[in-house]
């Protein structure tokens, strides 16, 4: 899996908003407002799904979107020979692109509106699929400067991994789509989970590591994570990624508490 699908945002006036299916469909509609048309294309780049969202929502969601929208708007004003300070009723669409799968982009848009993830949708998925999508959502949050979204995705990954293990393809995706010049909480989580599985389920079979021969960073970071794992016994290491206590905080990106998330509600009750 790779970030190959494209989300196509068009900046223009709209009078109504269209819906997505399921929880990820709850977008604003009604009054005339400046809207973004988000086009999510399939691999053929021909078929697509369209969603509509107020530009102000996307701007407030992250500085990445705010800067991208303003830059595109300014460029169009210059091309039209207009003063940027004039009324910004533009004659043509402003185009912005996001790389991502449909499911991951839908979750990103849902978070922009609700400041939380679509919990019902996630709970209805198989664990493997949920881990795959949440891994990509975390990476999208990093690319688009949304640390709170990253933390929300991470908390769901922590919950899911209490009852399962991460898939090899998700580990590869994470290592191919996270920066190598800084510590990545996502890499840390996936390494922790793999090392626990490596010790307790694979019987320290180093031939299993051949699966990651095409992921150089994984092989570099694995020894340290393995050594840390071997200092724990039984379920001791696995408990580090459970949601009781404060252990989950080591995997967070932002310093703020989770917004509207079940784990934060639980912590406040203690």
ABEGO torsion letter per residue (X at the ends): XBBABBBBBBBBBBABBBBBBEAAABBBBEBBBBBBBBBBBBAAGABBBBBBBBAAAAAAABAAAAAAAAAAAAAAAAAAGBBAABBABBABBBBBBBBEBAAAAAAAAAAAAAGBBBAAAAAABBAAAAAAAAAAAAAAAAAAGBAAAAAAAAAAAAAAAAABBBBAAAAAAAAAABBAABBBAAAAAAAAAAAAAAAAAAGGBAAAAAAAAABAAAAAAAAAAAAAAAABBEAAAAAAABABEAAAAAABABABBBBGBAAAAAAAAX
